[in-house]
Amino acid sequence: MVIYTITLNPYLDKTIDIEELVYDDVNEIVEEKKFAGGKGIDVSRVINELGGQSIVLGLIGGYSGLELESRLINEGIICDFTRINNETKTNTTVYQKNKKIQTLLSASDPDVSSIEIMTFFSKIKEIPKGSLVVITGNAPRFISDNFYAQIIIALKEKGTKVILDTDHGALKKGVSAGPYLIKPNIHEFGRLIEKNISGIEEIIEYAKPYKNVVEYIAVSMGAMGVLGISNDAVYHIIPPKIKVGSSIGAGDSLVGGLAFSLSEGKSFEEALVLGVASGTAASLNQGRELCKKEDIDTIKKDVKIKII
């Protein structure tokens, strides 16, 4: 089964290393790196690492968009982007080596016209029946909170399953459209139900109304693991203790593991185990480096399953 990942607002990430920032003077760049960024893109990277096939969908424009796409192609990621007139944004991180501090300069989202959005939506409706689609990341400022719900409705009509990983209004609207699986973290789930959540029992209780709308619910809880909820059972998947390098990309790695496993016809329980192993493996690494298959295979053996 081919997996499609949607990244509506990808970006080119540029990191500049300098010795130390000196104001009102020339600062020599020691090293410069560029990286294609976006949550759905990272999900596709994880799927590829696991041996699956995925296609990245999204909106790109200008020279930055072309560079982003070329970098993904060089990584072996299959792309089918929709072109927009405005430039894909570039985020710049300045790292001072002497002080070991970094500063992020975040660019504004590009403007997207109604015609460009409808062109993208038409491409969504062409996704083959029987595919698995992953929608991840917050809705960009140029997109209505209803847009993810509209995508889910259009794909459900043709029997396509959708995994939704987002927050705020886009999550509330998206859940109402009945996706196949939702993957909020514990804080996002709290915002969904508009309550402060402090433990597993509360998640189980407040998830009950959604079991009639969504087939599967996976709530990530950091080092506590993931709580998987279906109409048949509740699973608490607990990762082994590790020395954390960086938690960046752990959530996207979790979603990638879930999506790959489900696309292979595995059970919800099996998908949760692979997802937790993938997310944990990503946490071993420094910076933006995602999970490695050899780490996933090792960690997976030590993942614990508790049926509640």
N, C-alpha and C positions, 0 to 999 in steps of 0.2 A: 504494500500500500504506500503510495506517495504521500508525503506530508508537506503541506504548504504552510509557511510561516508568514505572518503579516507584520511588517514594521512600517507604519504610516509615516514616521518621521525619523528616518535614519540620519546619521551624521558622520562626518569625517572627524576623527579625533587626532589631534596633533599634540605631541609632547615635546617640549623644548627643555633641554638640560643646560644650565649655566653654572658657573662656579658660585657666584653670588650676585644678586641684583644690585647694581649701582645706579642710583638715580641721577638723572641729567648727564648721562655719559653713555658711551657705546658699550654694550654688553655682548661679548663674544659667545656664540652658541657652540657648546661642546658637542652636543648630539641632538639630532632631531628625528623623531619617529612619527609615522602616520598609521592610522588604524581605522578600519571600517566599523562603526559602532551602531548599536541598536539592539534592543532586547530580543526581538524575533530573529535577528541575524545570529545572535549568540545561541539561541535555541537550535538553529540550523547547524551551527558549528558542532554542537554536542551530538546531534543526530548523526552527522557525518562521522564523528569520532567513534560512535557506537556501531557504525557499519550500515546505517540506513540512508535513505535518499530523501532529500527535501528540496523545495523550491522556495526562494525568498521573493515575496511580493512587497511592494511599497511604492513610495513616491520619491523620485530623485530628479535633480535638475542642475544644469550648468556644468562647469569644469569639475567642481567638487563632487558632483554626482557621478560623473564619468570615472573619476579617480576611485571613488568608493566602489563602484561596480567592478572596475578592473582589478582592484585588490581582492575582492571576493572571488572573482573568477580564478585568480591565481591561487587562491586557497582551495579551489575545487568546489566552491559553493555555486549551485545553479541559481541564476537570477532571472526574474521576469518583471522588471520594474516598469512602472508607468512614469512617463516623462512629464515634468512640469516646467514652466517658463523660468521660475525663479531658482536661485542658487541653493543647493543643499547646504545646510549650515555646517560650519567647522567650529568645534570646541577646542580651545587651546589650553594646555596645562604647562605652566612654567615651574620647573623644579630647580631649586637652589641646592646644589650638592653640598656646599660647605655647611649650610644651616639645616639641611635635610628637611626642608619645608617645601610645599607646593601650593600654587595658586591656580585655580580654575577660572578661565575666562569663557563663559558660556554665551554663545551667539543666540540671536532670536530665531524662532522658527520661520521658515519661508512662507510667504503668502501662497495660497493655493486657490485657484478659481473653481467655481461650481462645475464648469465643464470638465476640468481635470479630475475632480472628485468623481463625477459620473463616469468618466473614462475608466478610472480605477475600479469602480463598482461593477461596470460591465465585464471587466476581466475577472472579477470575483465570481460572477454568475456563470462563468465558463469553466470553473473548476470541475473536473470530472466527478461524477457520482461515485461514492465509495471511498473518496479521499478523506484524509484527516487534516483539519485546518487548525492552526494555533494562532490565536490573537493575543498579543501580549504588549504591555506598555500602556501608559496613560494616553487618553485621546489628546492629540495636539490641539492647540488653541483654535485652529481653523476648522475643526471638526466638531459637530454636535455630539453630545453625550449619547444620543440615540443611534449614532452611526454603527457602532459595534452590534447593537441589537438588530439593526436592519440587515447587516451582513449575516448574522446568525439565522434570522428568519429566512433569508433568501437561500442559504445553504441547506437548512433543514428541509425545505420544500423538495429538495432533490435527494434527501437521505444522506447528506454529508455531515459528519460529526465535527463539532467545534469544541476546542479547549480554550477557555477564556481566563486570562491572567491580567487583571487590571485593577483599578481602584476608583474610589469616589463615585461620581455620577455615572460614569461609563460602566462600572461594575453593577450598580443598581439597575440601570436600564438593561444591561446585557443579560443579567440573571433572569429578568422577567421574560426574555425571549426564549429561555429554555435551552442553553447550551448543553453539550454532552458532559462536560466537566468544568468546574471552576477551581482555580488554585490561588486563593488569597493567602497572604500570611496572616498571622493572628491579629495584627493591627488593622489590616485592610478588612478582615472579617468584622472586626469591631465597628469600623466605620460603615460597613454594609448594614449592620443591624442597629447602628446608632447607640451602642453600649460599650462600656469598657469591659474587656474580656481578660480574665486573670487565670483561667485554667481549663483543663480538658473537659470537665463536666459541663461548664458553661457553653463551650463550643458545641458539644453534643446536643444540649438542650435547645440552643438557639438555631441550630441547623435544621431542626425537624421540619419547619414550614417549607424549606427549600428542597426537601427530598422528593416532593411531588412535582417539582419543576425541573430539577437537574438530576441527571442519573448518578453522577459522582461528584463528591466534594473532597478536596484535599487542602487542608489548612496547614501551612508550614509554621513551625514554632522554633526556628533556630536550632540550637543544640539539643532541644527536647525532641526533635524529629518532626514527623508529619502525622496528622490525624486524618485518616481516610474514612469517609462516611458514604455508605450506599444504603439502599433499602434492605439489603441482606445482612450487612454486618458493619461494625465499626472497628477499624484497625488503628493501633498506635504503632507506628514504625519508628524504631529508636536506633539512631546511628551509633557506631562506636566512638569513644572519645579520641580526639586527635589534637595535634598541635596546629592551631589555625594560623595559616599564613595571611590570607585575606578572604573576606566573605564576598567580595565583588564577584558577581557571576554565579553565585551558588544557587540563587532562585531560578535563574534561567537554565542552569544545568539540571536542576530538579525537573523543570518542565520538559526539557529535552529528553530526559530519561523516561518520564511518564509517556510522552508522545510516542517515542520509539517503541516502547514495550507494547503499548496498546495497538499500534499499527501492525505489530507482529502477531496480534491475536492473543496476547497474554491476558491473564486475569487482572482485575483491579489490584488485588493483593500483590501479584508479581510486579506490576507496573510501579506500585508504591515503593517496593524494595529497590528496584533499579533507580527510581527517581531519587530516593534518599541517598543511595550509594553515589550517584552522579553528583548531587549537590555537595555531599561531604568531600568527595574527591576534589572538587573545585576549590574548596576551602583550604586544601593543603598548600596551594600555590600562592605565590606573591603576585600582587598587581592584578592585571587583567587576564592572566592566563587561566583558561578553563580546565575542565577535568580531562584526565588522560585515561584511556581504556584500561591500562594495566592497573592503575590505582582503583578504578571502579570495581574491577574483578576481585581485587584483594579485599576492599572494604565490604563488598556485598556479602562475603562469607560471614562477617561479624555483625551484620544488621539484625536486630531483634524484632520479632513480630509479636505484638500483644493484641489479642482479640478481646474487645470490651463488650 
